[in-house]
Amino acid sequence: MSTLKRDPYLASMYIGDTYVDICGDGRREIYNIYIADTDISLWEMIHGLGVWDKVEEMADEAIYHAQLR
């Protein structure tokens, strides 16, 4: 699966059944989360639902594992 190039791509992961790309500054600081292979940002929805802490924890784990590869 190819990904669109954005401000540094950090990792990919699943949120439920949705495969997402995590983008940030390269130092594990997350700037945005997109549905994989699209320009659809989930940033506002995640913050609006108040689930950022849970998603951030999942994203940190995905970034960690991606850096091990």
Residue pairs with C-beta under 8 A, 6 or more apart in sequence:
1 19
1 36
1 37
2 37
3 9
3 12
3 21
3 36
3 37
4 21
4 34
4 37
4 38
4 39
6 21
6 23
6 32
6 34
7 23
7 24
7 25
7 31
7 32
8 23
8 24
8 25
8 26
9 21
9 22
9 23
10 22
10 23
10 24
10 26
10 28
10 30
10 59
10 63
10 66
11 21
11 22
11 59
11 62
11 63
11 65
11 66
11 67
12 19
12 20
12 21
12 22
12 36
12 62
12 66
13 19
13 20
13 22
13 58
13 59
13 61
13 62
14 20
15 33
15 42
15 55
15 58
18 35
18 42
19 35
19 36
20 33
20 34
20 35
20 36
20 42
21 33
21 34
21 35
21 36
21 37
22 30
22 33
22 59
22 62
22 63
23 30
23 31
23 32
23 33
23 34
24 30
24 31
24 32
25 31
28 60
28 63
30 56
30 59
32 41
32 43
33 41
33 42
33 43
33 46
33 55
33 59
34 40
34 41
34 42
35 42
46 52
46 55
